[in-house]
Amino acid sequence: MIGNVWEWTMDHFHDTYNKAPDDGCAWIDTDADEGSARVIRGGAFYYSAEDCRSASRSDFLPSVRDPDLGFRLVLLPGRQDKGRQARQGTAPPAGGQAVSVPKK
């Protein structure tokens, strides 16, 4: 799906990867303001081919909305039961934080 929309990530933006976590976790600055720049990845449908790759990244403020920004949704094998829980109320996503879903 690279090149569909820029993908939001949880990572706070840094100019380099110096001091980045090496375990695959999001690079979150606990002392950063809530509205500080986050990393977007992957390019969007009307950008050059050079930008449409997973290594392509940029910074964007979470308060700004744009039609070429989005999220990548993932369903992991064996996690279907978590989806049922989410539809019924609260379920922990892969990251372990509880997400509240309004009941219909």
Residue frames as qw, qx, qy, qz and C-alpha x, y, z in Angstrom:
[[0.000, 0.883, 0.470, 0.000, 0.00, 0.00, 0.00],
 [0.403, -0.436, 0.076, 0.801, 2.97, 2.33, -0.21],
 [0.092, 0.047, 0.428, 0.898, 2.02, 5.44, -2.14],
 [0.156, -0.654, -0.713, -0.202, -1.67, 5.38, -1.20],
 [0.223, -0.924, -0.055, -0.307, -1.45, 7.96, 1.62],
 [0.197, 0.525, -0.620, 0.549, 1.28, 9.10, 3.98],
 [0.716, -0.385, -0.582, -0.005, 1.04, 6.89, 7.06],
 [0.338, -0.783, 0.259, -0.452, 0.94, 8.43, 10.54],
 [0.695, 0.018, -0.648, 0.312, 3.24, 6.81, 13.10],
 [0.582, -0.764, -0.268, 0.078, 3.52, 7.18, 16.88],
 [0.698, -0.079, -0.065, 0.709, 7.14, 8.34, 16.59],
 [0.064, -0.925, -0.038, 0.373, 8.06, 11.91, 17.44],
 [0.685, 0.689, -0.039, 0.234, 10.12, 13.42, 14.63],
 [0.545, -0.665, 0.292, 0.419, 13.91, 13.58, 14.95],
 [0.377, 0.794, -0.353, -0.321, 16.35, 14.77, 12.27],
 [0.356, 0.450, -0.818, -0.033, 18.48, 11.62, 12.64],
 [0.864, -0.241, -0.402, -0.185, 18.18, 8.12, 14.07],
 [0.310, 0.353, -0.648, 0.599, 20.84, 8.82, 16.73],
 [0.177, -0.091, 0.703, -0.683, 19.62, 7.44, 20.08],
 [0.694, -0.030, -0.282, -0.662, 16.59, 5.79, 18.45],
 [0.761, -0.231, 0.537, -0.281, 15.23, 2.62, 20.10],
 [0.221, 0.419, -0.813, -0.338, 16.75, -0.47, 18.51],
 [0.257, 0.079, 0.940, -0.210, 13.94, -2.85, 19.52],
 [0.021, -0.362, -0.760, -0.538, 11.29, -1.68, 17.04],
 [0.121, -0.681, -0.605, 0.395, 9.35, 0.38, 19.59],
 [0.181, 0.884, 0.257, 0.346, 8.00, 3.81, 18.76],
 [0.480, 0.062, -0.240, 0.842, 10.40, 6.66, 19.52],
 [0.254, -0.830, -0.403, -0.292, 8.27, 8.75, 21.85],
 [0.262, 0.316, -0.381, 0.828, 9.65, 11.74, 23.72],
 [0.364, -0.579, -0.704, 0.192, 7.95, 11.73, 27.11],
 [0.226, -0.542, -0.229, 0.776, 8.82, 15.40, 27.64],
 [0.102, 0.140, 0.506, 0.845, 7.49, 16.56, 24.22],
 [0.402, 0.196, 0.206, -0.870, 4.38, 18.68, 23.86],
 [0.606, 0.316, 0.702, -0.201, 1.22, 16.84, 22.81],
 [0.572, 0.775, 0.161, -0.214, 1.15, 18.79, 19.53],
 [0.216, -0.663, 0.580, 0.421, 4.80, 18.20, 18.58],
 [0.562, 0.491, -0.486, -0.455, 5.67, 16.88, 15.12],
 [0.818, -0.089, 0.559, -0.098, 5.19, 13.17, 14.40],
 [0.155, -0.319, 0.779, 0.518, 6.70, 11.02, 11.68],
 [0.783, 0.429, 0.184, -0.411, 4.74, 10.24, 8.52],
 [0.370, -0.346, 0.787, 0.353, 5.98, 7.54, 6.12],
 [0.544, 0.236, 0.795, 0.130, 5.50, 6.06, 2.69],
 [0.006, -0.080, 0.453, 0.888, 4.57, 8.90, 0.35],
 [0.485, 0.460, 0.505, -0.545, 1.16, 9.53, -1.18],
 [0.671, 0.454, 0.574, 0.119, -0.51, 8.90, -4.51],
 [0.435, 0.882, 0.118, 0.140, 0.52, 12.18, -6.15],
 [0.340, -0.816, 0.411, 0.224, 4.13, 12.33, -4.91],
 [0.443, 0.622, -0.617, -0.190, 7.16, 11.22, -6.92],
 [0.924, 0.003, -0.381, -0.026, 8.16, 7.55, -7.03],
 [0.411, 0.380, -0.575, 0.597, 11.19, 8.47, -4.92],
 [0.325, -0.330, 0.424, -0.778, 8.86, 9.37, -2.03],
 [0.863, -0.098, -0.089, -0.487, 6.68, 6.25, -2.40],
 [0.671, 0.176, -0.685, 0.222, 8.79, 3.88, -0.31],
 [0.686, -0.618, -0.381, 0.045, 8.69, 2.83, 3.33],
 [0.623, -0.196, -0.168, 0.738, 12.01, 4.56, 4.07],
 [0.080, 0.499, 0.183, 0.843, 10.57, 7.89, 2.93],
 [0.375, -0.618, -0.600, 0.343, 9.68, 9.94, 6.00],
 [0.089, 0.523, 0.039, 0.847, 8.78, 13.46, 6.93],
 [0.115, -0.253, -0.663, 0.695, 7.40, 15.39, 9.88],
 [0.238, -0.498, -0.483, -0.680, 3.86, 16.66, 10.30],
 [0.198, -0.165, 0.512, -0.819, 1.93, 18.30, 13.12],
 [0.005, 0.293, 0.954, -0.069, -0.91, 16.16, 14.49],
 [0.202, 0.564, 0.421, -0.681, -3.23, 19.19, 14.54],
 [0.288, 0.451, -0.409, -0.739, -3.11, 19.48, 10.72],
 [0.720, 0.265, 0.623, -0.152, -5.47, 17.43, 8.55],
 [0.204, 0.523, -0.556, -0.613, -4.78, 16.52, 4.94],
 [0.884, 0.215, 0.043, -0.413, -6.51, 14.14, 2.49],
 [0.742, 0.434, -0.508, 0.055, -3.24, 12.34, 1.74],
 [0.032, -0.418, 0.768, -0.485, -2.57, 11.37, 5.39],
 [0.826, -0.225, -0.250, -0.453, -3.94, 8.24, 7.00],
 [0.536, -0.467, 0.664, -0.232, -3.42, 5.15, 9.12],
 [0.500, 0.228, -0.802, -0.235, -2.51, 1.62, 8.22],
 [0.768, -0.286, 0.289, -0.495, -4.86, -0.86, 9.86],
 [0.339, 0.351, -0.873, -0.022, -3.53, -4.33, 10.58],
 [0.871, -0.268, 0.107, -0.398, -5.24, -7.51, 11.71],
 [0.016, 0.522, -0.851, 0.057, -2.79, -10.02, 13.08],
 [0.670, -0.058, -0.703, -0.230, -3.50, -13.77, 12.79],
 [0.514, -0.262, -0.737, 0.351, -5.00, -15.11, 16.00],
 [0.071, -0.113, -0.330, 0.934, -6.19, -11.65, 17.06],
 [0.265, -0.387, -0.588, -0.659, -9.76, -11.88, 15.73],
 [0.458, -0.579, -0.654, 0.167, -11.10, -12.38, 19.26],
 [0.285, -0.343, -0.204, 0.872, -9.64, -8.98, 20.21],
 [0.102, -0.144, -0.405, -0.897, -11.68, -7.40, 17.43],
 [0.431, -0.527, -0.684, -0.262, -14.86, -8.88, 18.86],
 [0.447, -0.518, -0.469, 0.559, -13.94, -7.48, 22.28],
 [0.166, -0.122, 0.078, 0.975, -13.32, -4.06, 20.74],
 [0.258, -0.347, -0.542, -0.721, -16.76, -4.01, 19.15],
 [0.540, -0.566, -0.621, -0.042, -18.28, -4.89, 22.52],
 [0.441, -0.887, -0.119, 0.071, -16.46, -2.28, 24.62],
 [0.095, -0.883, 0.458, 0.039, -12.78, -2.14, 25.52],
 [0.977, 0.078, 0.056, 0.189, -9.94, -4.28, 24.18],
 [0.393, -0.713, 0.369, 0.449, -6.16, -3.94, 24.36],
 [0.686, 0.692, -0.190, -0.118, -4.58, -3.42, 20.91],
 [0.879, 0.233, -0.263, 0.323, -1.23, -4.96, 19.96],
 [0.253, 0.585, -0.375, 0.673, 0.63, -2.22, 21.86],
 [0.433, -0.236, -0.760, 0.422, -1.12, -3.15, 25.09],
 [0.099, 0.070, 0.277, -0.953, -2.94, 0.13, 25.74],
 [0.229, 0.503, 0.812, -0.189, -6.70, -0.11, 26.26],
 [0.078, -0.065, -0.372, -0.923, -8.87, 1.56, 23.64],
 [0.318, 0.381, 0.665, -0.559, -12.44, 2.45, 24.50],
 [0.066, -0.147, -0.692, -0.704, -14.96, 1.88, 21.72],
 [0.454, 0.019, 0.265, -0.851, -18.47, 3.30, 22.13],
 [0.286, 0.215, 0.933, -0.048, -21.21, 0.68, 22.30],
 [0.215, -0.121, -0.503, -0.828, -23.93, 0.87, 19.67]]
